Amino acid sequence: MAQMQPASHFAVGAVLLHRKSARRYQVLHGPDLCCIEAGRVPAYAYRLHAPEGAGDPMVWVRPAAEMEDGRFVVVAQATGGADAGG
């Protein structure tokens, strides 16, 4: 039986500021399509936002509960363009 996933708090393509590091990240996938295998924990996949992250192929995955607990804040909404998700 398929498990219902909660609606994403952060939209795919949104640019987030990580308060502790002051780095900006772009959301690639939300908890509707992304989970951590162990326990099927809803998660977000994200990467450094250009220009800081230009050429950096690293994709980060973090549990949705951590992403949504206040350590990340939206600084730019998703544009809805063809490359909004990656």
PDB file of N, CA, C and O in Angstrom:
ATOM      1  N   MET A   1       0.841  -1.170   0.000  1.00  0.00           N
ATOM      2  CA  MET A   1       0.000   0.000   0.000  1.00  0.00           C
ATOM      3  C   MET A   1       0.891   1.240   0.000  1.00  0.00           C
ATOM      4  O   MET A   1       1.822   1.331   0.800  1.00  0.00           O
ATOM      5  N   ALA A   2       0.615   2.191  -0.887  1.00  0.00           N
ATOM      6  CA  ALA A   2       1.401   3.415  -0.990  1.00  0.00           C
ATOM      7  C   ALA A   2       1.161   4.291   0.229  1.00  0.00           C
ATOM      8  O   ALA A   2       0.038   4.430   0.716  1.00  0.00           O
ATOM      9  N   GLN A   3       2.245   4.872   0.700  1.00  0.00           N
ATOM     10  CA  GLN A   3       2.167   5.748   1.859  1.00  0.00           C
ATOM     11  C   GLN A   3       1.951   7.178   1.383  1.00  0.00           C
ATOM     12  O   GLN A   3       2.655   7.645   0.488  1.00  0.00           O
ATOM     13  N   MET A   4       0.985   7.879   1.972  1.00  0.00           N
ATOM     14  CA  MET A   4       0.726   9.272   1.601  1.00  0.00           C
ATOM     15  C   MET A   4       1.835  10.145   2.171  1.00  0.00           C
ATOM     16  O   MET A   4       2.185  10.028   3.345  1.00  0.00           O
ATOM     17  N   GLN A   5       2.379  11.011   1.344  1.00  0.00           N
ATOM     18  CA  GLN A   5       3.421  11.922   1.779  1.00  0.00           C
ATOM     19  C   GLN A   5       2.814  13.298   2.039  1.00  0.00           C
ATOM     20  O   GLN A   5       1.886  13.698   1.336  1.00  0.00           O
ATOM     21  N   PRO A   6       3.312  14.025   3.025  1.00  0.00           N
ATOM     22  CA  PRO A   6       2.805  15.362   3.297  1.00  0.00           C
ATOM     23  C   PRO A   6       3.178  16.321   2.175  1.00  0.00           C
ATOM     24  O   PRO A   6       4.141  16.094   1.442  1.00  0.00           O
ATOM     25  N   ALA A   7       2.414  17.382   2.052  1.00  0.00           N
ATOM     26  CA  ALA A   7       2.725  18.410   1.060  1.00  0.00           C
ATOM     27  C   ALA A   7       4.071  19.034   1.404  1.00  0.00           C
ATOM     28  O   ALA A   7       4.409  19.179   2.578  1.00  0.00           O
ATOM     29  N   SER A   8       4.834  19.400   0.391  1.00  0.00           N
ATOM     30  CA  SER A   8       6.141  20.003   0.600  1.00  0.00           C
ATOM     31  C   SER A   8       6.001  21.398   1.189  1.00  0.00           C
ATOM     32  O   SER A   8       5.177  22.195   0.740  1.00  0.00           O
ATOM     33  N   HIS A   9       6.801  21.678   2.182  1.00  0.00           N
ATOM     34  CA  HIS A   9       6.851  22.995   2.802  1.00  0.00           C
ATOM     35  C   HIS A   9       7.607  23.962   1.891  1.00  0.00           C
ATOM     36  O   HIS A   9       7.250  25.136   1.788  1.00  0.00           O
ATOM     37  N   PHE A  10       8.660  23.458   1.226  1.00  0.00           N
ATOM     38  CA  PHE A  10       9.464  24.245   0.298  1.00  0.00           C
ATOM     39  C   PHE A  10       9.239  23.717  -1.118  1.00  0.00           C
ATOM     40  O   PHE A  10       9.321  22.511  -1.353  1.00  0.00           O
ATOM     41  N   ALA A  11       8.962  24.600  -2.042  1.00  0.00           N
ATOM     42  CA  ALA A  11       8.700  24.210  -3.424  1.00  0.00           C
ATOM     43  C   ALA A  11       9.992  23.835  -4.143  1.00  0.00           C
ATOM     44  O   ALA A  11      11.055  24.383  -3.850  1.00  0.00           O
ATOM     45  N   VAL A  12       9.895  22.909  -5.076  1.00  0.00           N
ATOM     46  CA  VAL A  12      11.027  22.565  -5.935  1.00  0.00           C
ATOM     47  C   VAL A  12      11.436  23.825  -6.695  1.00  0.00           C
ATOM     48  O   VAL A  12      10.597  24.515  -7.274  1.00  0.00           O
ATOM     49  N   GLY A  13      12.723  24.110  -6.684  1.00  0.00           N
ATOM     50  CA  GLY A  13      13.253  25.303  -7.346  1.00  0.00           C
ATOM     51  C   GLY A  13      13.433  26.493  -6.421  1.00  0.00           C
ATOM     52  O   GLY A  13      14.122  27.450  -6.774  1.00  0.00           O
ATOM     53  N   ALA A  14      12.819  26.448  -5.232  1.00  0.00           N
ATOM     54  CA  ALA A  14      12.979  27.549  -4.281  1.00  0.00           C
ATOM     55  C   ALA A  14      14.434  27.638  -3.818  1.00  0.00           C
ATOM     56  O   ALA A  14      15.128  26.626  -3.717  1.00  0.00           O
ATOM     57  N   VAL A  15      14.879  28.854  -3.541  1.00  0.00           N
ATOM     58  CA  VAL A  15      16.220  29.074  -3.009  1.00  0.00           C
ATOM     59  C   VAL A  15      16.072  29.320  -1.509  1.00  0.00           C
ATOM     60  O   VAL A  15      15.304  30.175  -1.070  1.00  0.00           O
ATOM     61  N   LEU A  16      16.834  28.541  -0.739  1.00  0.00           N
ATOM     62  CA  LEU A  16      16.763  28.604   0.716  1.00  0.00           C
ATOM     63  C   LEU A  16      18.081  29.096   1.294  1.00  0.00           C
ATOM     64  O   LEU A  16      19.153  28.811   0.760  1.00  0.00           O
ATOM     65  N   LEU A  17      17.990  29.829   2.378  1.00  0.00           N
ATOM     66  CA  LEU A  17      19.169  30.249   3.123  1.00  0.00           C
ATOM     67  C   LEU A  17      19.298  29.354   4.346  1.00  0.00           C
ATOM     68  O   LEU A  17      18.358  29.223   5.130  1.00  0.00           O
ATOM     69  N   HIS A  18      20.464  28.739   4.506  1.00  0.00           N
ATOM     70  CA  HIS A  18      20.750  27.954   5.708  1.00  0.00           C
ATOM     71  C   HIS A  18      21.275  28.953   6.742  1.00  0.00           C
ATOM     72  O   HIS A  18      22.351  29.525   6.567  1.00  0.00           O
ATOM     73  N   ARG A  19      20.525  29.155   7.799  1.00  0.00           N
ATOM     74  CA  ARG A  19      20.841  30.210   8.766  1.00  0.00           C
ATOM     75  C   ARG A  19      22.215  30.055   9.409  1.00  0.00           C
ATOM     76  O   ARG A  19      22.902  31.053   9.627  1.00  0.00           O
ATOM     77  N   LYS A  20      22.626  28.842   9.714  1.00  0.00           N
ATOM     78  CA  LYS A  20      23.900  28.634  10.411  1.00  0.00           C
ATOM     79  C   LYS A  20      25.101  28.921   9.500  1.00  0.00           C
ATOM     80  O   LYS A  20      26.046  29.589   9.919  1.00  0.00           O
ATOM     81  N   SER A  21      25.070  28.422   8.262  1.00  0.00           N
ATOM     82  CA  SER A  21      26.212  28.582   7.360  1.00  0.00           C
ATOM     83  C   SER A  21      26.119  29.820   6.472  1.00  0.00           C
ATOM     84  O   SER A  21      27.116  30.244   5.888  1.00  0.00           O
ATOM     85  N   ALA A  22      24.917  30.401   6.368  1.00  0.00           N
ATOM     86  CA  ALA A  22      24.643  31.548   5.485  1.00  0.00           C
ATOM     87  C   ALA A  22      24.809  31.187   4.007  1.00  0.00           C
ATOM     88  O   ALA A  22      24.960  32.073   3.166  1.00  0.00           O
ATOM     89  N   ARG A  23      24.780  29.901   3.693  1.00  0.00           N
ATOM     90  CA  ARG A  23      24.849  29.469   2.293  1.00  0.00           C
ATOM     91  C   ARG A  23      23.442  29.351   1.725  1.00  0.00           C
ATOM     92  O   ARG A  23      22.471  29.132   2.451  1.00  0.00           O
ATOM     93  N   ARG A  24      23.361  29.502   0.417  1.00  0.00           N
ATOM     94  CA  ARG A  24      22.076  29.390  -0.280  1.00  0.00           C
ATOM     95  C   ARG A  24      22.031  28.073  -1.039  1.00  0.00           C
ATOM     96  O   ARG A  24      23.006  27.656  -1.663  1.00  0.00           O
ATOM     97  N   TYR A  25      20.876  27.435  -0.967  1.00  0.00           N
ATOM     98  CA  TYR A  25      20.668  26.145  -1.610  1.00  0.00           C
ATOM     99  C   TYR A  25      19.393  26.175  -2.436  1.00  0.00           C
ATOM    100  O   TYR A  25      18.465  26.926  -2.134  1.00  0.00           O
ATOM    101  N   GLN A  26      19.349  25.357  -3.480  1.00  0.00           N
ATOM    102  CA  GLN A  26      18.159  25.222  -4.311  1.00  0.00           C
ATOM    103  C   GLN A  26      17.549  23.844  -4.093  1.00  0.00           C
ATOM    104  O   GLN A  26      18.247  22.830  -4.119  1.00  0.00           O
ATOM    105  N   VAL A  27      16.235  23.822  -3.879  1.00  0.00           N
ATOM    106  CA  VAL A  27      15.516  22.565  -3.662  1.00  0.00           C
ATOM    107  C   VAL A  27      15.384  21.828  -4.989  1.00  0.00           C
ATOM    108  O   VAL A  27      14.904  22.389  -5.975  1.00  0.00           O
ATOM    109  N   LEU A  28      15.813  20.562  -5.009  1.00  0.00           N
ATOM    110  CA  LEU A  28      15.705  19.721  -6.201  1.00  0.00           C
ATOM    111  C   LEU A  28      14.479  18.818  -6.142  1.00  0.00           C
ATOM    112  O   LEU A  28      13.781  18.647  -7.142  1.00  0.00           O
ATOM    113  N   HIS A  29      14.217  18.239  -4.969  1.00  0.00           N
ATOM    114  CA  HIS A  29      13.066  17.349  -4.767  1.00  0.00           C
ATOM    115  C   HIS A  29      12.544  17.549  -3.359  1.00  0.00           C
ATOM    116  O   HIS A  29      13.304  17.799  -2.423  1.00  0.00           O
ATOM    117  N   GLY A  30      11.226  17.433  -3.226  1.00  0.00           N
ATOM    118  CA  GLY A  30      10.598  17.541  -1.916  1.00  0.00           C
ATOM    119  C   GLY A  30      10.187  16.182  -1.399  1.00  0.00           C
ATOM    120  O   GLY A  30      10.415  15.166  -2.055  1.00  0.00           O
ATOM    121  N   PRO A  31       9.574  16.158  -0.213  1.00  0.00           N
ATOM    122  CA  PRO A  31       9.218  14.886   0.421  1.00  0.00           C
ATOM    123  C   PRO A  31       8.148  14.097  -0.324  1.00  0.00           C
ATOM    124  O   PRO A  31       7.896  12.939   0.008  1.00  0.00           O
ATOM    125  N   ASP A  32       7.518  14.701  -1.320  1.00  0.00           N
ATOM    126  CA  ASP A  32       6.556  13.945  -2.125  1.00  0.00           C
ATOM    127  C   ASP A  32       7.261  12.948  -3.043  1.00  0.00           C
ATOM    128  O   ASP A  32       6.657  11.956  -3.451  1.00  0.00           O
ATOM    129  N   LEU A  33       8.554  13.202  -3.381  1.00  0.00           N
ATOM    130  CA  LEU A  33       9.319  12.312  -4.267  1.00  0.00           C
ATOM    131  C   LEU A  33      10.634  11.830  -3.671  1.00  0.00           C
ATOM    132  O   LEU A  33      11.345  11.050  -4.303  1.00  0.00           O
ATOM    133  N   CYS A  34      10.966  12.276  -2.477  1.00  0.00           N
ATOM    134  CA  CYS A  34      12.274  11.984  -1.911  1.00  0.00           C
ATOM    135  C   CYS A  34      12.122  11.454  -0.489  1.00  0.00           C
ATOM    136  O   CYS A  34      11.370  12.004   0.317  1.00  0.00           O
ATOM    137  N   CYS A  35      12.851  10.372  -0.194  1.00  0.00           N
ATOM    138  CA  CYS A  35      12.848   9.857   1.176  1.00  0.00           C
ATOM    139  C   CYS A  35      14.200   9.234   1.472  1.00  0.00           C
ATOM    140  O   CYS A  35      14.961   8.885   0.569  1.00  0.00           O
ATOM    141  N   ILE A  36      14.473   9.108   2.746  1.00  0.00           N
ATOM    142  CA  ILE A  36      15.676   8.419   3.199  1.00  0.00           C
ATOM    143  C   ILE A  36      15.291   6.950   3.340  1.00  0.00           C
ATOM    144  O   ILE A  36      14.326   6.615   4.027  1.00  0.00           O
ATOM    145  N   GLU A  37      16.046   6.085   2.688  1.00  0.00           N
ATOM    146  CA  GLU A  37      15.676   4.667   2.597  1.00  0.00           C
ATOM    147  C   GLU A  37      15.416   4.046   3.968  1.00  0.00           C
ATOM    148  O   GLU A  37      14.401   3.377   4.163  1.00  0.00           O
ATOM    149  N   ALA A  38      16.311   4.259   4.898  1.00  0.00           N
ATOM    150  CA  ALA A  38      16.141   3.692   6.243  1.00  0.00           C
ATOM    151  C   ALA A  38      14.942   4.354   6.912  1.00  0.00           C
ATOM    152  O   ALA A  38      15.015   5.514   7.317  1.00  0.00           O
ATOM    153  N   GLY A  39      13.863   3.634   7.025  1.00  0.00           N
ATOM    154  CA  GLY A  39      12.667   4.142   7.670  1.00  0.00           C
ATOM    155  C   GLY A  39      11.732   4.917   6.752  1.00  0.00           C
ATOM    156  O   GLY A  39      10.682   5.388   7.190  1.00  0.00           O
ATOM    157  N   ARG A  40      12.106   5.055   5.474  1.00  0.00           N
ATOM    158  CA  ARG A  40      11.293   5.810   4.512  1.00  0.00           C
ATOM    159  C   ARG A  40      10.928   7.190   5.055  1.00  0.00           C
ATOM    160  O   ARG A  40       9.775   7.615   4.976  1.00  0.00           O
ATOM    161  N   VAL A  41      11.907   7.872   5.599  1.00  0.00           N
ATOM    162  CA  VAL A  41      11.718   9.196   6.185  1.00  0.00           C
ATOM    163  C   VAL A  41      11.583  10.229   5.068  1.00  0.00           C
ATOM    164  O   VAL A  41      12.470  10.326   4.221  1.00  0.00           O
ATOM    165  N   PRO A  42      10.492  11.007   5.043  1.00  0.00           N
ATOM    166  CA  PRO A  42      10.343  12.058   4.026  1.00  0.00           C
ATOM    167  C   PRO A  42      11.544  13.007   4.082  1.00  0.00           C
ATOM    168  O   PRO A  42      12.021  13.357   5.162  1.00  0.00           O
ATOM    169  N   ALA A  43      12.020  13.413   2.913  1.00  0.00           N
ATOM    170  CA  ALA A  43      13.245  14.211   2.852  1.00  0.00           C
ATOM    171  C   ALA A  43      13.199  15.218   1.712  1.00  0.00           C
ATOM    172  O   ALA A  43      12.296  15.206   0.876  1.00  0.00           O
ATOM    173  N   TYR A  44      14.193  16.080   1.706  1.00  0.00           N
ATOM    174  CA  TYR A  44      14.437  17.017   0.613  1.00  0.00           C
ATOM    175  C   TYR A  44      15.804  16.719   0.033  1.00  0.00           C
ATOM    176  O   TYR A  44      16.725  16.345   0.758  1.00  0.00           O
ATOM    177  N   ALA A  45      15.939  16.886  -1.283  1.00  0.00           N
ATOM    178  CA  ALA A  45      17.237  16.851  -1.953  1.00  0.00           C
ATOM    179  C   ALA A  45      17.499  18.281  -2.410  1.00  0.00           C
ATOM    180  O   ALA A  45      16.605  18.945  -2.935  1.00  0.00           O
ATOM    181  N   TYR A  46      18.737  18.754  -2.209  1.00  0.00           N
ATOM    182  CA  TYR A  46      19.054  20.139  -2.543  1.00  0.00           C
ATOM    183  C   TYR A  46      20.531  20.269  -2.873  1.00  0.00           C
ATOM    184  O   TYR A  46      21.318  19.371  -2.574  1.00  0.00           O
ATOM    185  N   ARG A  47      20.910  21.381  -3.486  1.00  0.00           N
ATOM    186  CA  ARG A  47      22.305  21.628  -3.851  1.00  0.00           C
ATOM    187  C   ARG A  47      22.621  23.096  -3.645  1.00  0.00           C
ATOM    188  O   ARG A  47      21.727  23.932  -3.519  1.00  0.00           O
ATOM    189  N   LEU A  48      23.920  23.394  -3.614  1.00  0.00           N
ATOM    190  CA  LEU A  48      24.329  24.792  -3.517  1.00  0.00           C
ATOM    191  C   LEU A  48      23.752  25.562  -4.691  1.00  0.00           C
ATOM    192  O   LEU A  48      23.720  25.064  -5.816  1.00  0.00           O
ATOM    193  N   HIS A  49      23.305  26.757  -4.429  1.00  0.00           N
ATOM    194  CA  HIS A  49      22.722  27.605  -5.478  1.00  0.00           C
ATOM    195  C   HIS A  49      23.838  28.365  -6.191  1.00  0.00           C
ATOM    196  O   HIS A  49      24.790  28.818  -5.555  1.00  0.00           O
ATOM    197  N   ALA A  50      23.720  28.504  -7.509  1.00  0.00           N
ATOM    198  CA  ALA A  50      24.689  29.271  -8.293  1.00  0.00           C
ATOM    199  C   ALA A  50      24.612  30.734  -7.866  1.00  0.00           C
ATOM    200  O   ALA A  50      23.532  31.149  -7.446  1.00  0.00           O
ATOM    201  N   PRO A  51      25.652  31.544  -7.936  1.00  0.00           N
ATOM    202  CA  PRO A  51      26.952  31.183  -8.491  1.00  0.00           C
ATOM    203  C   PRO A  51      27.848  30.444  -7.500  1.00  0.00           C
ATOM    204  O   PRO A  51      28.830  29.825  -7.912  1.00  0.00           O
ATOM    205  N   GLU A  52      27.538  30.493  -6.216  1.00  0.00           N
ATOM    206  CA  GLU A  52      28.386  29.826  -5.216  1.00  0.00           C
ATOM    207  C   GLU A  52      28.557  28.344  -5.516  1.00  0.00           C
ATOM    208  O   GLU A  52      29.641  27.788  -5.340  1.00  0.00           O
ATOM    209  N   GLY A  53      27.491  27.712  -5.965  1.00  0.00           N
ATOM    210  CA  GLY A  53      27.535  26.280  -6.214  1.00  0.00           C
ATOM    211  C   GLY A  53      27.815  25.888  -7.648  1.00  0.00           C
ATOM    212  O   GLY A  53      27.742  24.708  -7.992  1.00  0.00           O
ATOM    213  N   ALA A  54      28.136  26.858  -8.492  1.00  0.00           N
ATOM    214  CA  ALA A  54      28.397  26.552  -9.896  1.00  0.00           C
ATOM    215  C   ALA A  54      29.522  25.531 -10.015  1.00  0.00           C
ATOM    216  O   ALA A  54      30.610  25.730  -9.474  1.00  0.00           O
ATOM    217  N   GLY A  55      29.261  24.461 -10.710  1.00  0.00           N
ATOM    218  CA  GLY A  55      30.259  23.418 -10.919  1.00  0.00           C
ATOM    219  C   GLY A  55      30.353  22.416  -9.775  1.00  0.00           C
ATOM    220  O   GLY A  55      31.124  21.460  -9.864  1.00  0.00           O
ATOM    221  N   ASP A  56      29.590  22.610  -8.710  1.00  0.00           N
ATOM    222  CA  ASP A  56      29.606  21.673  -7.581  1.00  0.00           C
ATOM    223  C   ASP A  56      28.503  20.648  -7.796  1.00  0.00           C
ATOM    224  O   ASP A  56      27.326  21.001  -7.716  1.00  0.00           O
ATOM    225  N   PRO A  57      28.842  19.387  -8.066  1.00  0.00           N
ATOM    226  CA  PRO A  57      27.823  18.383  -8.364  1.00  0.00           C
ATOM    227  C   PRO A  57      27.158  17.767  -7.127  1.00  0.00           C
ATOM    228  O   PRO A  57      26.235  16.964  -7.266  1.00  0.00           O
ATOM    229  N   MET A  58      27.609  18.129  -5.926  1.00  0.00           N
ATOM    230  CA  MET A  58      27.106  17.510  -4.697  1.00  0.00           C
ATOM    231  C   MET A  58      25.611  17.789  -4.504  1.00  0.00           C
ATOM    232  O   MET A  58      25.151  18.927  -4.598  1.00  0.00           O
ATOM    233  N   VAL A  59      24.876  16.716  -4.233  1.00  0.00           N
ATOM    234  CA  VAL A  59      23.456  16.818  -3.885  1.00  0.00           C
ATOM    235  C   VAL A  59      23.328  16.364  -2.442  1.00  0.00           C
ATOM    236  O   VAL A  59      23.819  15.299  -2.067  1.00  0.00           O
ATOM    237  N   TRP A  60      22.667  17.180  -1.642  1.00  0.00           N
ATOM    238  CA  TRP A  60      22.479  16.896  -0.226  1.00  0.00           C
ATOM    239  C   TRP A  60      21.067  16.384   0.008  1.00  0.00           C
ATOM    240  O   TRP A  60      20.137  16.796  -0.684  1.00  0.00           O
ATOM    241  N   VAL A  61      20.897  15.494   0.973  1.00  0.00           N
ATOM    242  CA  VAL A  61      19.581  14.973   1.335  1.00  0.00           C
ATOM    243  C   VAL A  61      19.441  15.127   2.845  1.00  0.00           C
ATOM    244  O   VAL A  61      20.331  14.757   3.612  1.00  0.00           O
ATOM    245  N   ARG A  62      18.300  15.683   3.253  1.00  0.00           N
ATOM    246  CA  ARG A  62      18.068  15.929   4.676  1.00  0.00           C
ATOM    247  C   ARG A  62      16.612  15.622   4.991  1.00  0.00           C
ATOM    248  O   ARG A  62      15.737  15.913   4.176  1.00  0.00           O
ATOM    249  N   PRO A  63      16.330  15.042   6.155  1.00  0.00           N
ATOM    250  CA  PRO A  63      14.942  14.781   6.534  1.00  0.00           C
ATOM    251  C   PRO A  63      14.097  16.054   6.488  1.00  0.00           C
ATOM    252  O   PRO A  63      14.555  17.130   6.874  1.00  0.00           O
ATOM    253  N   ALA A  64      12.867  15.917   6.015  1.00  0.00           N
ATOM    254  CA  ALA A  64      11.968  17.067   5.901  1.00  0.00           C
ATOM    255  C   ALA A  64      11.790  17.759   7.249  1.00  0.00           C
ATOM    256  O   ALA A  64      11.729  18.987   7.305  1.00  0.00           O
ATOM    257  N   ALA A  65      11.707  16.996   8.329  1.00  0.00           N
ATOM    258  CA  ALA A  65      11.514  17.600   9.650  1.00  0.00           C
ATOM    259  C   ALA A  65      12.651  18.556   9.997  1.00  0.00           C
ATOM    260  O   ALA A  65      12.412  19.593  10.615  1.00  0.00           O
ATOM    261  N   GLU A  66      13.872  18.230   9.614  1.00  0.00           N
ATOM    262  CA  GLU A  66      15.008  19.125   9.865  1.00  0.00           C
ATOM    263  C   GLU A  66      14.971  20.339   8.945  1.00  0.00           C
ATOM    264  O   GLU A  66      15.256  21.457   9.374  1.00  0.00           O
ATOM    265  N   MET A  67      14.621  20.120   7.686  1.00  0.00           N
ATOM    266  CA  MET A  67      14.547  21.236   6.739  1.00  0.00           C
ATOM    267  C   MET A  67      13.504  22.264   7.179  1.00  0.00           C
ATOM    268  O   MET A  67      13.682  23.468   6.994  1.00  0.00           O
ATOM    269  N   GLU A  68      12.434  21.774   7.755  1.00  0.00           N
ATOM    270  CA  GLU A  68      11.290  22.633   8.066  1.00  0.00           C
ATOM    271  C   GLU A  68      11.276  23.138   9.507  1.00  0.00           C
ATOM    272  O   GLU A  68      10.291  23.739   9.936  1.00  0.00           O
ATOM    273  N   ASP A  69      12.357  22.904  10.265  1.00  0.00           N
ATOM    274  CA  ASP A  69      12.352  23.299  11.682  1.00  0.00           C
ATOM    275  C   ASP A  69      12.857  24.716  11.939  1.00  0.00           C
ATOM    276  O   ASP A  69      13.003  25.122  13.091  1.00  0.00           O
ATOM    277  N   GLY A  70      13.123  25.468  10.876  1.00  0.00           N
ATOM    278  CA  GLY A  70      13.549  26.855  11.033  1.00  0.00           C
ATOM    279  C   GLY A  70      14.997  27.115  10.664  1.00  0.00           C
ATOM    280  O   GLY A  70      15.425  28.268  10.596  1.00  0.00           O
ATOM    281  N   ARG A  71      15.759  26.046  10.422  1.00  0.00           N
ATOM    282  CA  ARG A  71      17.159  26.267  10.068  1.00  0.00           C
ATOM    283  C   ARG A  71      17.328  26.731   8.621  1.00  0.00           C
ATOM    284  O   ARG A  71      18.383  27.252   8.260  1.00  0.00           O
ATOM    285  N   PHE A  72      16.289  26.545   7.782  1.00  0.00           N
ATOM    286  CA  PHE A  72      16.286  27.036   6.406  1.00  0.00           C
ATOM    287  C   PHE A  72      15.127  28.013   6.231  1.00  0.00           C
ATOM    288  O   PHE A  72      14.036  27.790   6.755  1.00  0.00           O
ATOM    289  N   VAL A  73      15.366  29.091   5.498  1.00  0.00           N
ATOM    290  CA  VAL A  73      14.306  30.047   5.183  1.00  0.00           C
ATOM    291  C   VAL A  73      14.328  30.335   3.683  1.00  0.00           C
ATOM    292  O   VAL A  73      15.391  30.350   3.063  1.00  0.00           O
ATOM    293  N   VAL A  74      13.159  30.560   3.113  1.00  0.00           N
ATOM    294  CA  VAL A  74      13.047  30.860   1.683  1.00  0.00           C
ATOM    295  C   VAL A  74      13.548  32.276   1.422  1.00  0.00           C
ATOM    296  O   VAL A  74      13.127  33.227   2.080  1.00  0.00           O
ATOM    297  N   VAL A  75      14.454  32.403   0.452  1.00  0.00           N
ATOM    298  CA  VAL A  75      14.922  33.728   0.035  1.00  0.00           C
ATOM    299  C   VAL A  75      14.488  34.051  -1.389  1.00  0.00           C
ATOM    300  O   VAL A  75      14.523  35.212  -1.795  1.00  0.00           O
ATOM    301  N   ALA A  76      14.083  33.043  -2.148  1.00  0.00           N
ATOM    302  CA  ALA A  76      13.549  33.244  -3.493  1.00  0.00           C
ATOM    303  C   ALA A  76      12.611  32.087  -3.808  1.00  0.00           C
ATOM    304  O   ALA A  76      12.972  30.921  -3.651  1.00  0.00           O
ATOM    305  N   GLN A  77      11.417  32.417  -4.250  1.00  0.00           N
ATOM    306  CA  GLN A  77      10.444  31.385  -4.602  1.00  0.00           C
ATOM    307  C   GLN A  77      10.848  30.708  -5.909  1.00  0.00           C
ATOM    308  O   GLN A  77      11.626  31.254  -6.692  1.00  0.00           O
ATOM    309  N   ALA A  78      10.312  29.526  -6.129  1.00  0.00           N
ATOM    310  CA  ALA A  78      10.542  28.802  -7.386  1.00  0.00           C
ATOM    311  C   ALA A  78      10.042  29.655  -8.538  1.00  0.00           C
ATOM    312  O   ALA A  78       8.990  30.286  -8.443  1.00  0.00           O
ATOM    313  N   THR A  79      10.799  29.670  -9.623  1.00  0.00           N
ATOM    314  CA  THR A  79      10.437  30.487 -10.772  1.00  0.00           C
ATOM    315  C   THR A  79       9.471  29.786 -11.704  1.00  0.00           C
ATOM    316  O   THR A  79       8.782  30.434 -12.492  1.00  0.00           O
ATOM    317  N   GLY A  80       9.416  28.457 -11.619  1.00  0.00           N
ATOM    318  CA  GLY A  80       8.530  27.701 -12.505  1.00  0.00           C
ATOM    319  C   GLY A  80       9.111  27.489 -13.883  1.00  0.00           C
ATOM    320  O   GLY A  80       8.435  26.969 -14.770  1.00  0.00           O
ATOM    321  N   GLY A  81      10.371  27.889 -14.077  1.00  0.00           N
ATOM    322  CA  GLY A  81      11.021  27.699 -15.359  1.00  0.00           C
ATOM    323  C   GLY A  81      11.372  26.252 -15.611  1.00  0.00           C
ATOM    324  O   GLY A  81      11.244  25.413 -14.719  1.00  0.00           O
ATOM    325  N   ALA A  82      11.813  25.952 -16.815  1.00  0.00           N
ATOM    326  CA  ALA A  82      12.131  24.580 -17.201  1.00  0.00           C
ATOM    327  C   ALA A  82      13.228  23.980 -16.352  1.00  0.00           C
ATOM    328  O   ALA A  82      13.284  22.762 -16.183  1.00  0.00           O
ATOM    329  N   ASP A  83      14.118  24.827 -15.804  1.00  0.00           N
ATOM    330  CA  ASP A  83      15.215  24.287 -15.005  1.00  0.00           C
ATOM    331  C   ASP A  83      14.979  24.466 -13.510  1.00  0.00           C
ATOM    332  O   ASP A  83      15.933  24.372 -12.737  1.00  0.00           O
ATOM    333  N   ALA A  84      13.769  24.715 -13.080  1.00  0.00           N
ATOM    334  CA  ALA A  84      13.498  24.967 -11.665  1.00  0.00           C
ATOM    335  C   ALA A  84      13.900  23.791 -10.792  1.00  0.00           C
ATOM    336  O   ALA A  84      14.312  23.990  -9.650  1.00  0.00           O
ATOM    337  N   GLY A  85      13.793  22.586 -11.296  1.00  0.00           N
ATOM    338  CA  GLY A  85      14.125  21.432 -10.488  1.00  0.00           C
ATOM    339  C   GLY A  85      15.509  20.889 -10.707  1.00  0.00           C
ATOM    340  O   GLY A  85      15.876  19.901 -10.070  1.00  0.00           O
ATOM    341  N   GLY A  86      16.285  21.473 -11.562  1.00  0.00           N
ATOM    342  CA  GLY A  86      17.624  20.914 -11.719  1.00  0.00           C
ATOM    343  C   GLY A  86      18.220  21.217 -12.967  1.00  0.00           C
ATOM    344  O   GLY A  86      19.350  20.806 -13.228  1.00  0.00           O
TER     345      GLY A  86
END
